[in-house]
Amino acid sequence: MSFFEELKRRNVFRVAIGYVITAWVKRESEVDRSKSIAPQTGRKMDRNIIIAMALALASTERAFEEGDSYAIHIKRMNVYDPIRDRPRFQALLKKMNMWP
């Protein structure tokens, strides 16, 4: 018997889901939305994501300029999907002769 089958047999997944739902309902009833930190945290995450994408694009440009063969896979990699429509990304594709 596999590990997951044993967990399923003992209803561990159902109990875990029950705990998660109970904790969520309890948390929702206790949280004062005016004191929530979600807006500030969301802005910080947005900045971090933008910085990460800019660093990824800069490292890809550098890899192409250094002749790294891995850079030719840029057109197929899903990690670049959020920035495909950006002018800097499109300029890099033109430079690499991969313009669509």
CORQUICOR-V930076 format. One line per field, one symbol per residue. phi: phi as a letter, one per 40 degrees, with the letter a starting at -180 (. if undefined). A space follows every 10 residues. Layout:
phi: ???
This chain:
phi: .ccccccccc gccccccccc cccccccccc ccccbcbdcc cccccdcccc cccccccccc ccccccgccc cccdcccccc dcbcccdccc ccccccfbcc
